[in-house]
Amino acid sequence: MNKILNKIKNLIPKKLFKFLQPIYHYSFSFLASVVYARPSDELIIIGVTGTVGKTTVTYLIAKMLEENGFKTGYTSTAMFNDGDKEWLNDKKMTMLGRFMTQKMIRQMVRNGCQYAVVETSSEGIRQFRHKFINYDILVFTGLYPEHIESHGSFENYRAAKEALFAHLKNCKTKYIDEDSKVVVPDSELKKTELNRVKKSTVINADDENASYFMKYCCEQRLLISRKEKLDIKIKENDRSFKYGDIKSSQAGINFIADGKEIDLKLLGEFNATNAVMALGVGILRDLDFSKLIKGVSRIAGVPGRLERIDEGQNFSVIVDYAFEPKAVSKLYETINLISYEKIIHVLGSTGGGRDVARRPKLGELAGKMADYVIVTNEDPYDDDPNLIIDQVALGAENKGKKIDKNLFKILDRKEALEKACSLAEEGDIVLVTGKGSEQAICVANGKMIPWDDREEVRKILHNI
């Protein structure tokens, strides 16, 4: 179906297509929902959006619900799960295309899922992929500038996210039985025998953009915060949920949420926020809090997010998806909790019209924080990969790194990983960022080269 749509799109002159684009996207989103018979009406749908943490929050929600006995499917940047099987995202898309998303949700229904968690991106929203999904709970994780060149401005980027919350009021009410299965009542009397699923939102109230997402109607709203007093006004039907006293170590994090102590195996203080956002969904669904805590506490990690690769080597290798300066900065905050001798950082930056301004910033971060910086190919799309590498490397040079001494430019990503591992000594950390568990490198003319940073590193480590 996607191939057919692309052929149709290519037949339309570019200027005309740009004018017709909203109609094009809306029409095919509607058609996709019709083809698959509106499957989102048959599940409790949770949408997760934001710049920061949405993949981890999606994963935590899904695993937390599974641990509490609910069959749950999900779609995310990192992984897919249709209720019966789980696999890595090999589509190079955060939110699947219109037909693929509806098809996936339909498969979740067939597999007997009660819940579906859908990571919902700004690009997906802009293309109306969300329009014919009947969401029940929306989660806002936080926002900072990203995809600015694509959206035109931060305000446009935020507005795209807001459109998801505006959409919630148009989503049809659902009723569930005692097994949390969606049921279509055949009379008003029957409705009284069922549980109504309240349209709800979970909002990171500590984010400076939170107020923009609070202005949209919902039946109940949970505000997550580390502060004693919220900066934003609580409205009727709002509830607040406090957490704090976060302690980080190499083993994970410990914190207090709603007076309960929680131990997570996940690294990084930011994962306390991600966990509490996930817990918030369970709270709004009136699930047992002690069981919710147990669910998130069992999760050892998220693929491609601070993932350690251990093949018995005497140095550490960490693979992470972080590709934006703020995310990389937070990553270094977490790395600093781990004892190490030197950091060898392998990174690049993305082409295809993605924020060009961040390339030297990424280089500056690596140049400042790492002992060795290796700049390599990431996802150039139709851009010149050598130019991207030069722009990232320039940032590292600005922080004092010297070419071929502690700064290396290596086009081939495999050779870059080999170089990093060859430089590593006992107690060092090899940090590989930009792709995480992604399954391909995107190059010119829409070609995708199969690739997995984690598997490539494992092969290299086996040969050391």
N, C-alpha and C positions, 0 to 999 in steps of 0.2 A: 504493500500500500504506500509506504514512504517513497519508493522509487517512482510510482505513478504520480504522486504529488509533486515530486521534484521535476518530473518531465513537464507537468502542467505549468509549474512555476517558471521553468526555463523558456517556455513558449511565449510568455507575457513580457513585453518590453519593460526594462528595469524601472523607468520613470512611472509607467502605468501601474506596475506591480507595487511600487512604494505607496502610491495613492490607494490602491485596492487592498493593501496588506491587512488592515484590520478586518475587513469583510472576509478576506481569504481565510485568515486564522480562525475567526469566529465560526464561519460556516463549516469548516472541517472539524472543529472541536465538537460542534453540534452533531455532525454526521457520525463521528466516532462514538459518541454516546448512544446514538440510535442503533448503530451496527451491533454494539455490545449490550444493548438493552439496559442502559443506565445502571450498571452494576453497583455504583456507589450508594444507591438507595437501599441496598441489601446488607450493608455493613455499617459499623460505627467507624467513621473516617476521622482520622487525626491528621491535620496538616501542620507541618513545621517549617517556619521560614525565619530569615535573618541572615546576617553576614557571618556571624561567628557561631560555631558549635552546632549548627543544625543537623549535620550528619551524625555526630555523636549523640545528640538528643534523640534523633529518630531511632537510632540503634538501641539506646537505653530504654526508651519507651517500649519498643517491641519486645525486648528481652525481659523487661519487668512484667509486662502483661503475660508473656509466655510462662514465666516463673509462677504467676498467680493463676495458672490454669486456663488461660484464654488462648485460643488458636489465633495467631496474629501473622499477617503478611505485611511487608513493607517494601518501599522503594527508596533508595538513597544514592548519594554520590558514590558510596563505597560498595554497597551490597544490595542484592534483591532477595526477597523471600516470598514465595507464593502460598505459603502455608504448609507445603509438603517438602519443598527443597529450598536450599539457600545457595546463592552463588555470587561471585564478584561482579560488580557492574562493569560490563565490557562494552558499553555503548558510548562512553565519553560524554555523557549528559547527566546533569544532576537530576533533572526532571525529564522523564521519558516523553517522547512525542505523543501527540493526541491519541492516535490509535493504539500505540504501545501501552500507554498508561491505562486506557479503558480495558484493553485486553488483559493486562496484568490484574486489574481489580476484578474482572470477571473470573479469572482463574482462581483468585483467592476465594470468591464466592463458591465456585465449584468444589474447592478443597475444604470447605466447611469452616472458613475463618469467621470469627466474630468481629475482629478489629482489622483495620488497615491503617498503616502509618505512611503518609506520603510527604517526603521532603519536597517542598514546593519553592522553586527558584523564581527570581525576578524575571528572568528571560521567559520562563514558562508562563508566568502570569501575563507578561506583556503580549504573549502569543495566544492568550485565552485558553491555555491548556487546563486551567483550573475551573473554567466557567461552568462546565457540566459535570463537576464533581460535587456531590452533596456532602460537604464537610459538616462535622459535628463539634469538633474541638480544634482550635487554632492555637499554635504556640509561637510566640515572638521571642527569639533568643537574644537579639541585640543587633545593632547596626553601626557600620562605619563605611567610609567610602570604598566602593569596589565597582567594577564594570562601568566606571564613569564615562569613558569614551563611547561605550555602547549605548548608554542611556541619555547621555548629553549633559547631565548634571546630577549632583547628589540628590537634589530635590526630586528629580524625575525617578531616580533609583528608589528613593523612599516611597514615592507615590505608587510605584509598581507593587511594592510590598503591601502598602495600605489597601490596594485594590482587592487583595485576598480577604482582608478583614471586612471590607465593605460588602463583599460577596456573601458573607455568612448569613446576613439577614434574609437573603433570597433562597437559602437552602431549606428544603422541605423537612418538616418535623418527622422524626422516626419514633417508633415504639418497639420495645424489646420485651421478650419473655424472661422468665427467671433464669434461663441459661445464656442470657445476653445475645440471643438471636433476634435479628430484626424481623418483626412481624407486621403485616399490613392488616390493620383492624377493619372488619367489615361493617362496623357500626360504631356509633358514639358510645354505646354501652360497653362494647368490647374494649374500647380505649381505657376505660376505668380499671380493667383487669390487667393492663399492661403498664410497663414503666416507660415514661416519656424520656427521651434522650435530650437533655437541655443543651442548647447551643451555647458553647462556652469558649473562653479564651484564657490562656496562661501567658502572662506578660512579665518580662524581665524589667521590673520597675526601676532598677538602678541605671538602666540605659537612658541616655539623655534624649532619645527619641521616643521613649515609652508613651508620652502623652498623645502622640499622633495616632497610636494604635488603640488608645483607650476611648477615642471619640466615637467608635463604631458600636452599634447595638449588639448586645448579646444577653442571654438570660442569666449568666453568672460569669464572673471574672475573678481569677486568682492572680494576685500581684506578688511576685517573688522579689525579696529584697534582703540585703545584708544590713540595712540601716534600721536603727531604732524608730526613726521617724521618717516616713516617706516624703520625698520631694514633690510628689504629685497628689492631688486631691482624690480621696477614695469616694467613689460614687455608690449609690444604692445597689445592692446585690454584689458589691465587690468584697472580696476577702483578701487578707494579706497573709503571707507565709514567710516567716523569718528564718534565716540560717546564718551561721558565722562560726567564729572560733576555729578557723581552718588551720590545720597543721599538716605540712607536707613532709614527705620523706622519700627515700628511694623505694620503699615498699608500697607507697600509695598516699592516700590522703585520709584525714580524719576530721570530722566537723560535726557541729550540732545543728539539727534542723527540727524546729518545733519542739525543742526540749529533749529530743532523742539523739543519742550519739550514733554516728554512722561512719563505718570504715569502708573505704573503697580501695580496690586494687589498682585503680587508674592513677596515673601520674598527672601532676599539674593542678595547681589551685583552681584554675578555670573549670576543671571537671567537677568541682563541687557545685558550681552554678549549673552545669549541664545536668548533673544528677538531680538537683532540686527541681529543675524545669520538668524533667521526666516524672518525678514524684508528684508534681502538681497535677499532671493528667490523671494519675490514679486517685488523688484526693478529690478532684471534681467528679470522678466516677464513683465516689463513696466506697472505694476499696479499702480493705484492711491495711492500715498504715504499716504495721509491723511486717506484714507480708510484702508490702511494696519495698521496704528497706532491705529485706532479705533478697528480693529480686535484683535490685541494682548492686548490692554488695557482692554478688556472685560473679559479676561480669569482670573478666580479667583484662579486656582490651577491645579496641575497635580496629578492624583491619586498616592498615595504612595510616593510623593515627598514633603517633608515638610508639610504633611497633618495633620491638626489639628483635633482631635477627641473631640467633645464637646457634652457631655450628661448632662450638667448642673452642673458638678463638680466644686469645688472651686480651682482646680489646672489645669494646662495645660497638655495635652498629644499630643505629636508630633510623627508621624510615618514617617520614611524616609528609602529609599532604600539603602542609603550609606553603602557600605561594605568594602571599601578600605581606608587605612589611610588618603590619601590626601582628599578624598571626605568627610570623617568624620571630618577632620580638618576644612574644609570649612563650614561644617554644624555647628560646634561650633562657628565659626565667626558670622554666622547668628543668632544663639541662643543668643549670647551676646548682640544683639540689642534689645532683649525682656527683660523686667523687670521680675525678678524671685527671689525667696528665695534660693532654692536648686535645683540641677539637679540630677535626678535619672536615670541612663542610663542602659537600657537593651540591650545587644548585644551578639553576638557569632561570629563564623567564619565558612567558608565553607570547606567541605572535598572534596573528589573526585579528588585529584591532583591539586586543586586550590592553589595558592601561599601560602605555609605553612609559609613563613617568615613573612607574614603580621599579623599573629595571635598575637604574643606578642606586636607588634606595636599598634594594635587596643586596646589591654588592657592598654598599657601605655598612650595612648591618653585619654581613659575613666578615668583611674586612676588619671591623672593630672587635667582633666577638670571637672569631675563630683564629687558630694558629696557622692553619693552611686553608686556602680557598681554591676550590676547583670549579670553574665555571664551564658548563656544558650545555648540550642541546636539551630542550624540554619538549615543547609542543610548538614548533615554529609556524605551522599551517603554511600559508603562502609567503610569509616573510623570510628574509634572508637570515638563517640561523647564526651565521658568523657575526652579523651586525648586532643581533640580540646579545650574543656572548660578549662582544666588545663593550656594549652599553652597560651590562652588569659588571664586567671586570673593571671598567672605569671607576665605578663606585668603590670597589675594593682598593684600587690604586689610590683613590682620594683619602683612604684611611691608612695609607702607608705600606700596603702590600706591594711586593716587587715581582714582576713577571719572571717565571721560571725559577724563582727562589721560594716564595711562599704563596704565590698566585699562579695558577695554571689555567690556560684556556685549551680545552680539549673537546672538539666537536662531537666525537663519538661517545655516547653516554656510557657504553660498556667499558671503553678505555678509561673514562673518567673514574668509574667505580673501581676499576683495577688499580689505577694510580692512587686513589684514596686508601685502599686496603694495603698497598705496598708501603705507604708512608706511615701507617699505623703501627704503633708499638704498644707494649703491655700497658694497660690502664688508660689508653686513649679512647676517644669517641669519634667514630665516623658517622657524621650526620648527613643524611640524604633527604633533601626536601623537594617539593614541587609536584610530585606525582602520587605519593602514597601507594595505594593498592590499584591504581589505574592500570588498565590492561592494554594500553596502546599509546604510541607516540603519533601525534597528528602532524602530517607533513603536507607538502604542496598537492594541489588538485584533489583535495578531499581524501587522500590516501591515509590509511591507518596502519602503522607497523606494530605487530604484536609485541608487547613489552610489559614487564612487571619488575619494578625496582627490587622488590623483595626476593624474587626468584633469581634474578641476575646476581644479586649479592651472595645468595646461598651457593650458587655455582662457583663463584670466585673464591669464596671461603673454603669450599671443598678442595680446591686445587692449591691452597697455600701450604 
